């Protein structure tokens, strides 16, 4: 069986090595790499629609969001996916899901052959356990995303809400622009305009966003996403909302 690190191109090999796939039996990894296919997508592409046929995808590069939509069109993000993350393990087990997947930046995805992977999971407990561990990680990520949405700092909530707003309005190959005023943003994240203005000022200084009176341009969605998980500059101090 060929070495999976030789068969794959370098970016795919590095993504496989950094993902849970690297813990699968080497002959299975080689078979998945040989059968898979890499595709590049521009920002704003929809790569999975609610109810679509189940697919598993390895993120080779970029930033994607998994979201759900309400009947009236509102959207909520349930997960972000970055390099080395794998999308679609849950739908391989449970069937089609009512979620969409959208690229927020130029992204490269590697298709994982679902028939090879699921067949291996049925006959090899090691593979089945690896899938269970991956599903557990995804559950904990979803819980953490929910906690950030509900209890995160103003900086975290602003970063997450800007990504949500901009991605809901994004078009293929289009820029990420959140059309929202500072007061509307403050209302959405449960803060006051003065605090949100300070957060936006800091994000401008870090070259993450550019602002105009009625819109906010996201200059670096990957780094802005980092702020929603692990903000480096505190925005809330005693006595400040």
C-alpha positions in Angstrom: 0.0 0.0 0.0 1.5 3.4 -0.9 2.6 5.8 1.7 -0.2 8.4 2.2 2.3 11.2 2.6 3.7 10.5 -0.8 0.4 10.1 -2.6 -1.1 13.4 -1.4 0.1 16.8 -2.4 1.9 18.6 0.4 -1.0 20.7 1.6 -3.3 17.7 1.8 -0.7 15.7 3.6 -0.2 18.3 6.2 -3.9 18.7 6.7 -4.3 14.9 7.1 -1.4 14.8 9.6 -3.0 17.6 11.7 -6.5 16.0 11.7 -8.0 13.0 13.4 -7.5 11.0 10.2 -3.8 10.7 11.2 -4.8 8.4 14.0 -6.5 5.9 11.7 -4.7 2.8 10.4 -2.1 3.7 7.8 -3.5 1.5 5.1 -7.0 3.2 5.6 -5.4 6.7 5.4 -3.6 5.7 2.2 -6.9 4.4 0.7 -8.7 7.6 1.6 -6.0 9.9 0.3 -5.8 7.9 -3.0 -9.6 8.0 -3.5 -10.1 11.6 -2.4 -10.2 14.8 -4.5 -9.1 18.3 -3.7 -11.3 21.3 -4.7 -10.7 25.1 -4.2 -13.6 27.4 -3.5 -13.8 31.2 -3.6 -15.0 33.1 -0.5 -18.8 33.1 -0.3 -19.3 29.7 -1.8 -21.9 27.3 -0.4 -20.4 23.8 -0.2 -23.3 22.1 1.6 -27.0 22.9 1.6 -29.6 21.7 4.2 -30.7 18.2 3.4 -27.9 17.5 0.9 -26.4 14.0 0.4 -24.0 13.3 3.3 -20.3 14.2 2.5 -17.1 14.3 4.5 -14.6 17.0 3.8 -11.2 17.8 5.2 -10.3 21.5 5.4 -6.9 21.9 3.7 -7.0 25.7 4.1 -9.4 28.6 4.7 -12.3 29.3 7.0 -15.9 27.9 6.8 -19.0 28.2 8.9 -21.7 25.7 9.5 -25.1 27.4 10.1 -28.8 26.9 10.5 -31.5 29.1 9.0 -34.9 30.0 10.3 -37.9 30.0 8.0 -37.9 33.8 7.9 -34.2 33.8 6.8 -32.3 34.5 10.0 -29.2 32.4 10.4 -27.2 31.2 13.4 -23.7 29.8 13.3 -23.2 26.5 15.0 -19.6 25.9 14.1 -16.5 27.3 12.3 -14.1 25.0 10.6 -10.4 25.8 9.8 -7.4 24.0 8.5 -7.2 20.3 9.6 -10.9 20.2 10.7 -13.1 17.6 9.1 -16.7 18.4 8.2 -19.5 15.8 7.8 -18.7 13.0 10.2 -22.0 13.5 11.9 -24.0 13.3 8.7 -22.2 10.1 7.7 -23.5 8.6 10.9 -26.9 10.3 11.2 -27.9 11.2 7.7 -28.6 14.6 6.1 -28.7 17.6 8.4 -30.6 20.9 8.2 -27.4 22.9 8.1 -25.5 24.8 5.4 -21.7 25.2 5.0 -20.3 28.4 3.6 -16.7 29.6 2.9 -15.9 32.9 4.6 -12.4 33.0 2.9 -10.9 31.3 0.0 -10.8 27.7 1.0 -9.5 24.3 -0.2 -11.3 21.1 0.7 -10.4 17.5 0.3 -13.2 15.0 -0.3 -13.1 12.0 2.0 -14.6 8.8 0.4 -17.5 8.1 2.8 -18.0 4.6 1.6 -14.4 3.6 2.4 -14.5 5.3 5.8 -17.9 4.0 7.0 -17.1 0.4 5.8 -13.8 0.5 7.8 -15.7 1.8 10.8 -18.1 -1.2 10.6 -15.4 -3.8 10.6 -12.6 -2.1 12.7 -13.4 -0.9 16.2 -10.3 1.4 16.1 -11.9 3.3 13.3 -15.3 3.4 15.0 -13.8 4.7 18.2 -11.8 7.4 16.3 -15.1 8.6 14.7 -16.7 8.6 18.1 -13.9 10.8 19.5 -14.2 13.2 16.6 -18.0 13.5 17.2 -17.3 14.1 20.9 -14.9 17.0 20.0 -17.5 18.5 17.7 -20.1 18.3 20.4 -17.8 20.2 22.8 -17.0 22.8 20.2 -20.7 23.4 19.7 -21.2 23.7 23.4 -18.4 26.2 23.6 -19.8 28.2 20.7 -23.2 28.3 22.4 -21.5 29.5 25.6 -19.6 32.3 23.8 -22.8 33.4 22.1 -24.5 33.6 25.5 -21.8 34.5 28.0 -18.8 35.7 26.0 -17.1 39.1 26.4 -18.3 42.0 24.3 -15.2 41.6 22.1 -16.0 37.9 21.5 -19.7 38.6 20.8 -18.9 41.5 18.5 -16.5 39.4 16.5 -18.9 36.5 16.2 -21.9 38.7 15.3 -19.9 40.6 12.6 -19.0 37.3 11.0 -22.6 36.1 11.2 -24.0 39.3 9.7 -21.4 39.6 6.9 -21.5 35.9 5.9 -25.3 36.0 5.7 -25.0 38.9 3.2 -21.9 37.6 1.3 -22.0 36.7 -2.4 -19.6 34.4 -4.2 -16.2 36.1 -4.6 -17.6 39.0 -2.6 -16.1 40.8 0.3 -17.4 40.3 3.8 -19.4 43.4 4.8 -21.7 43.7 7.8 -24.3 46.4 7.1 -25.0 47.5 10.6 -24.7 50.6 12.7 -22.8 50.7 16.0 -26.1 51.1 17.9 -27.6 48.1 16.1 -24.5 46.1 16.8 -24.6 47.1 20.5 -28.2 46.1 20.7 -27.5 42.7 19.1 -24.7 41.8 21.5 -26.4 43.1 24.6 -24.0 46.0 25.3 -23.9 49.8 24.9 -22.7 51.8 21.9 -19.7 53.3 23.7 -18.3 49.9 24.6 -18.9 48.5 21.1 -17.2 51.6 19.7 -14.1 50.9 21.7 -14.1 47.3 20.6 -14.4 48.4 16.9 -11.6 50.9 17.4 -9.3 48.2 18.7 -10.3 45.9 15.8 -9.5 48.7 13.3 -6.1 49.3 14.9 -5.4 45.6 14.5 -6.4 45.8 10.8 -9.2 43.3 11.3 -12.0 45.6 10.2 -12.6 48.9 8.4 -15.7 50.9 9.4 -18.1 53.3 7.7 -21.2 55.0 9.1 -23.5 52.1 8.2 -21.3 49.1 7.5 -18.2 47.2 8.8 -15.8 45.6 6.3 -14.1 42.4 7.6 -10.5 42.6 6.4 -9.2 39.3 7.9 -12.0 36.8 8.7 -9.6 34.2 10.0 -8.1 36.4 12.6 -11.4 37.9 13.5 -12.8 34.4 14.1 -9.8 33.9 16.5 -11.1 36.9 18.5 -14.5 35.2 19.0 -12.7 32.3 20.7 -9.7 33.8 22.4 -9.7 37.6 22.6 -6.2 39.0 23.3 -7.3 42.4 24.6 -9.9 42.6 27.4 -12.8 44.9 26.6 -14.7 44.7 29.9 -13.4 46.0 33.2 -15.1 46.6 36.5 -17.7 49.4 36.1 -17.8 48.9 32.3 -20.7 47.2 30.4 
